[in-house]
Amino acid sequence: MNQQKIDRINELYRKSRAEGLTEAEKTEQAVLRKEFVANIRNNLKAQLDRIDMQNPNGSIYNLGEKYGNKTAN
């Protein structure tokens, strides 16, 4: 998500608090928020897939590989 879209989300939020939004603006805000949340989830998932864990016996495994979700680097 680029900075322009984030700025637009913030602009719509401020306008909604000050004067309210039209139906088109409400729809745009909802779409932008869904895209933002999806982006956050994808980033978190990518980070979690790169975590290595160590078992008490000393063996190391990758969470992404263990759960079949390893992302390509």
Secondary structure, 3 states (H helix, E strand, C coil): CCHHHHHHHHHHHHHHHHCCCCHHHHHHHHHHHHHHHHHHHHHHHHHHHCCEEECCCCCEEEHHHHCCCCCCC
